Amino acid sequence: MTGNPQPKRLTRGQIALMIAIDIVAVAIAIPLYLFFAKNDPGASLFALAAPLVFGGFFNLVIALVSLKP
């Protein structure tokens, strides 16, 4: 008799790593935004978005690798 397999879940360590990556991304993004806001407002938005996208990409990688079948 085959039972339903338990759904894969992220461990507490993986969730903590994802939160740490988000904190580091925000800690990098805010000073970059403030530095570029003085000289070029358009570049400041890109400087804000780049670390956040990079951190989001690493979170996605962690989720997909840990939840693969």
DSSP file (Angstrom, degrees, kcal/mol; ACC not computed):
  #  RESIDUE AA STRUCTURE BP1 BP2  ACC     N-H-->O    O-->H-N    N-H-->O    O-->H-N    TCO  KAPPA ALPHA  PHI   PSI    X-CA   Y-CA   Z-CA
    1    1 A M              0   0    0      0, 0.0     2,-0.5     0, 0.0     0, 0.0   0.000 360.0 360.0 360.0 127.1    0.0    0.0    0.0
    2    2 A T        -     0   0    0      3,-0.0     2,-0.2     0, 0.0     0, 0.0  -0.803 360.0-156.7 -97.8 132.1    1.5    3.3   -1.0
    3    3 A G        -     0   0    0     -2,-0.5     0, 0.0     1,-0.1     0, 0.0  -0.576  31.4 -90.1 -99.0 166.3    0.9    6.3    1.2
    4    4 A N        -     0   0    0     -2,-0.2     2,-0.1     1,-0.1    -1,-0.1  -0.618  46.3-122.6 -73.8 128.1    1.0    9.9    0.3
    5    5 A P        -     0   0    0      0, 0.0    -1,-0.1     0, 0.0     3,-0.1  -0.414  30.4-101.8 -70.4 149.0    4.5   11.3    0.8
    6    6 A Q        -     0   0    0      1,-0.1     2,-0.1    -2,-0.1     3,-0.1  -0.449  41.8-106.0 -67.5 139.6    4.9   14.2    3.2
    7    7 A P        -     0   0    0      0, 0.0     2,-0.2     0, 0.0    -1,-0.1  -0.413  37.9-108.7 -66.6 142.8    5.3   17.5    1.4
    8    8 A K        -     0   0    0     59,-0.2     2,-0.3    -2,-0.1    59,-0.1  -0.499  41.2-172.7 -74.3 141.1    8.8   18.9    1.5
    9    9 A R        -     0   0    0     -2,-0.2     2,-0.3    57,-0.1    -3,-0.0  -0.913  28.0-102.1-132.1 157.3    9.3   21.9    3.8
   10   10 A L        -     0   0    0     -2,-0.3     2,-0.1     1,-0.1    53,-0.0  -0.581  38.9-126.4 -76.2 140.7   12.1   24.3    4.5
   11   11 A T     >  -     0   0    0     -2,-0.3     4,-2.2     1,-0.1     5,-0.2  -0.339  24.3-106.4 -80.0 168.5   14.0   23.7    7.7
   12   12 A R  H  > S+     0   0    0      1,-0.2     4,-2.5     2,-0.2     5,-0.2   0.870 121.0  54.9 -63.4 -35.7   14.4   26.4   10.3
   13   13 A G  H  > S+     0   0    0      2,-0.2     4,-2.1     1,-0.2    -1,-0.2   0.889 108.3  47.7 -65.1 -39.4   18.1   26.7    9.3
   14   14 A Q  H  > S+     0   0    0      2,-0.2     4,-2.2     1,-0.2    -2,-0.2   0.889 112.5  48.9 -69.3 -38.6   17.1   27.4    5.7
   15   15 A I  H  X S+     0   0    0     -4,-2.2     4,-2.2     2,-0.2    -2,-0.2   0.906 111.1  50.6 -66.1 -40.5   14.5   29.9    6.7
   16   16 A A  H  X S+     0   0    0     -4,-2.5     4,-2.4     1,-0.2    -2,-0.2   0.890 109.6  50.9 -63.6 -39.1   17.1   31.6    9.0
   17   17 A L  H  X S+     0   0    0     -4,-2.1     4,-2.3     2,-0.2    -1,-0.2   0.903 109.4  50.4 -64.4 -41.1   19.6   31.7    6.1
   18   18 A M  H  X S+     0   0    0     -4,-2.2     4,-1.9     2,-0.2    -2,-0.2   0.892 111.2  48.3 -64.7 -39.2   17.0   33.3    3.8
   19   19 A I  H  X S+     0   0    0     -4,-2.2     4,-2.3     2,-0.2    -2,-0.2   0.902 110.5  51.5 -66.7 -40.7   16.2   35.9    6.5
   20   20 A A  H  X S+     0   0    0     -4,-2.4     4,-2.4     1,-0.2    -2,-0.2   0.899 108.5  51.3 -63.2 -40.5   19.9   36.6    6.9
   21   21 A I  H  X S+     0   0    0     -4,-2.3     4,-2.3     1,-0.2    -1,-0.2   0.906 110.1  50.0 -62.7 -40.8   20.3   37.1    3.2
   22   22 A D  H  X S+     0   0    0     -4,-1.9     4,-2.4     2,-0.2    -2,-0.2   0.909 110.2  49.8 -63.7 -41.7   17.4   39.6    3.2
   23   23 A I  H  X S+     0   0    0     -4,-2.3     4,-2.5     2,-0.2    -2,-0.2   0.916 111.8  47.7 -64.1 -43.3   18.9   41.5    6.1
   24   24 A V  H  X S+     0   0    0     -4,-2.4     4,-1.6     2,-0.2    -1,-0.2   0.904 111.1  51.8 -64.4 -40.5   22.3   41.7    4.3
   25   25 A A  H  X S+     0   0    0     -4,-2.3     4,-2.4     2,-0.2    -2,-0.2   0.915 112.8  44.2 -63.1 -43.0   20.6   42.8    1.1
   26   26 A V  H  X S+     0   0    0     -4,-2.4     4,-2.2     1,-0.2    -1,-0.2   0.889 110.4  55.6 -68.3 -38.4   18.7   45.6    2.8
   27   27 A A  H  < S+     0   0    0     -4,-2.5    -1,-0.2     1,-0.2    -2,-0.2   0.783 114.6  40.3 -65.5 -26.6   21.9   46.6    4.8
   28   28 A I  H  X S+     0   0    0     -4,-1.6     4,-1.5    -5,-0.2    -2,-0.2   0.843 113.6  53.8 -85.1 -38.3   23.7   47.0    1.5
   29   29 A A  H  X S+     0   0    0     -4,-2.4     4,-2.5    -5,-0.2     5,-0.2   0.884 102.8  54.8 -68.2 -41.0   20.8   48.6   -0.4
   30   30 A I  H  X S+     0   0    0     -4,-2.2     4,-2.5     1,-0.2     5,-0.2   0.944 109.8  43.9 -65.4 -49.3   20.1   51.5    2.0
   31   31 A P  H  > S+     0   0    0      0, 0.0     4,-2.3     0, 0.0    -1,-0.2   0.895 114.0  52.1 -62.9 -36.0   23.6   53.0    2.1
   32   32 A L  H  X S+     0   0    0     -4,-1.5     4,-2.3     2,-0.2     5,-0.2   0.924 110.4  48.3 -62.6 -42.7   23.9   52.6   -1.7
   33   33 A Y  H  X S+     0   0    0     -4,-2.5     4,-1.9    14,-0.2    -1,-0.2   0.934 112.9  47.3 -61.8 -46.4   20.6   54.5   -2.2
   34   34 A L  H  X S+     0   0    0     -4,-2.5     4,-0.7     1,-0.2    -1,-0.2   0.866 112.0  51.0 -65.5 -35.6   21.6   57.3    0.2
   35   35 A F  H  < S+     0   0    0     -4,-2.3     4,-0.5    -5,-0.2     3,-0.4   0.921 117.4  37.6 -67.2 -44.5   25.0   57.6   -1.5
   36   36 A F  H  X S+     0   0    0     -4,-2.3     4,-2.5     1,-0.2     8,-0.3   0.684 100.1  76.0 -83.3 -17.7   23.6   57.9   -5.0
   37   37 A A  H  < S+     0   0    0     -4,-1.9    -1,-0.2     1,-0.2    -2,-0.2   0.817  91.5  56.7 -64.4 -29.8   20.5   59.9   -4.0
   38   38 A K  T  < S+     0   0    0     -4,-0.7    -1,-0.2    -3,-0.4    -2,-0.2   0.907 121.4  23.0 -66.7 -41.7   22.6   63.1   -3.7
   39   39 A N  T  4 S+     0   0    0     -4,-0.5    -2,-0.2    -3,-0.3    -3,-0.1   0.886 133.7  13.5 -96.9 -45.1   24.0   63.0   -7.2
   40   40 A D     X  -     0   0    0     -4,-2.5     4,-1.7     1,-0.1    -1,-0.2  -0.872  51.8-167.8-142.8 102.5   21.7   61.0   -9.5
   41   41 A P  H  > S+     0   0    0      0, 0.0     4,-1.2     0, 0.0    -1,-0.1   0.849  91.6  54.1 -61.0 -34.1   18.2   60.1   -8.4
   42   42 A G  H  > S+     0   0    0      1,-0.2     4,-1.3     2,-0.2     3,-0.4   0.918 109.4  46.7 -66.2 -42.5   17.7   57.6  -11.3
   43   43 A A  H  > S+     0   0    0      1,-0.2     4,-2.6     2,-0.2    -1,-0.2   0.803 104.1  63.6 -68.4 -28.4   20.9   55.7  -10.3
   44   44 A S  H  X S+     0   0    0     -4,-1.7     4,-1.6    -8,-0.3    -1,-0.2   0.863 100.5  51.5 -66.3 -33.5   19.8   55.6   -6.7
   45   45 A L  H  X S+     0   0    0     -4,-1.2     4,-2.3    -3,-0.4    -1,-0.2   0.901 111.5  46.7 -68.8 -39.4   16.7   53.5   -7.6
   46   46 A F  H  X S+     0   0    0     -4,-1.3     4,-2.5     1,-0.2    -2,-0.2   0.890 110.7  53.1 -66.9 -38.1   18.9   51.0   -9.4
   47   47 A A  H  < S+     0   0    0     -4,-2.6   -14,-0.2     1,-0.2    -1,-0.2   0.817 112.2  46.1 -66.3 -29.6   21.3   51.0   -6.5
   48   48 A L  H  X S+     0   0    0     -4,-1.6     4,-0.8    -5,-0.2    -2,-0.2   0.887 116.2  44.0 -75.9 -40.8   18.4   50.2   -4.2
   49   49 A A  H  X S+     0   0    0     -4,-2.3     4,-2.7     1,-0.2     5,-0.3   0.844 100.5  68.1 -76.5 -34.2   16.9   47.5   -6.4
   50   50 A A  H  X S+     0   0    0     -4,-2.5     4,-2.3     1,-0.2     5,-0.2   0.919 103.1  41.1 -59.3 -51.4   20.1   45.7   -7.3
   51   51 A P  H  > S+     0   0    0      0, 0.0     4,-2.6     0, 0.0    -1,-0.2   0.873 115.3  52.8 -65.1 -32.9   21.0   44.2   -3.9
   52   52 A L  H  X S+     0   0    0     -4,-0.8     4,-2.3     2,-0.2    -2,-0.2   0.904 111.2  45.3 -68.4 -40.1   17.3   43.4   -3.2
   53   53 A V  H  X S+     0   0    0     -4,-2.7     4,-2.3     2,-0.2    -1,-0.2   0.905 112.8  51.6 -66.9 -41.0   17.0   41.5   -6.5
   54   54 A F  H  X S+     0   0    0     -4,-2.3     4,-1.9    -5,-0.3    -2,-0.2   0.922 111.8  46.3 -61.2 -45.2   20.3   39.7   -5.9
   55   55 A G  H  X S+     0   0    0     -4,-2.6     4,-2.1     1,-0.2    -2,-0.2   0.888 111.4  52.1 -64.9 -39.6   19.1   38.6   -2.4
   56   56 A G  H  X S+     0   0    0     -4,-2.3     4,-2.2     1,-0.2    -2,-0.2   0.875 106.6  54.0 -63.6 -37.3   15.7   37.5   -3.8
   57   57 A F  H  X S+     0   0    0     -4,-2.3     4,-2.3     2,-0.2    -1,-0.2   0.920 108.6  48.4 -62.5 -43.8   17.5   35.4   -6.4
   58   58 A F  H  X S+     0   0    0     -4,-1.9     4,-2.4     1,-0.2    -2,-0.2   0.876 110.0  52.3 -66.4 -35.5   19.5   33.6   -3.7
   59   59 A N  H  X S+     0   0    0     -4,-2.1     4,-2.4     2,-0.2    -1,-0.2   0.907 109.5  49.7 -63.6 -40.4   16.3   33.0   -1.7
   60   60 A L  H  X S+     0   0    0     -4,-2.2     4,-2.8     2,-0.2     5,-0.2   0.905 109.8  50.9 -63.8 -41.6   14.8   31.5   -4.7
   61   61 A V  H  X S+     0   0    0     -4,-2.3     4,-2.6     2,-0.2     5,-0.3   0.926 110.5  48.9 -61.8 -45.4   17.8   29.3   -5.3
   62   62 A I  H  X S+     0   0    0     -4,-2.4     4,-2.0     1,-0.2    -2,-0.2   0.923 113.9  46.6 -60.5 -44.9   17.6   28.1   -1.7
   63   63 A A  H  X S+     0   0    0     -4,-2.4     4,-1.6     1,-0.2    -2,-0.2   0.928 115.1  44.9 -65.0 -45.7   13.9   27.3   -1.9
   64   64 A L  H  < S+     0   0    0     -4,-2.8     4,-0.4     1,-0.2    -2,-0.2   0.882 114.5  47.7 -69.7 -37.1   14.2   25.5   -5.3
   65   65 A V  H >< S+     0   0    0     -4,-2.6     3,-0.5    -5,-0.2    -1,-0.2   0.891 115.7  44.2 -70.0 -38.5   17.2   23.4   -4.3
   66   66 A S  H 3< S+     0   0    0     -4,-2.0    -1,-0.2    -5,-0.3    -2,-0.2   0.758 116.7  45.6 -78.8 -23.5   15.7   22.4   -1.0
   67   67 A L  T 3< S+     0   0    0     -4,-1.6    -1,-0.2    -5,-0.2    -2,-0.2   0.347  81.5 125.3-101.6   6.5   12.3   21.6   -2.3
   68   68 A K    <         0   0    0     -3,-0.5    -3,-0.0    -4,-0.4    -4,-0.0  -0.276 360.0 360.0 -65.1 153.6   13.3   19.7   -5.4
   69   69 A P              0   0    0      0, 0.0    -1,-0.1     0, 0.0    -3,-0.0   0.496 360.0 360.0 -72.4 360.0   11.8   16.2   -5.7
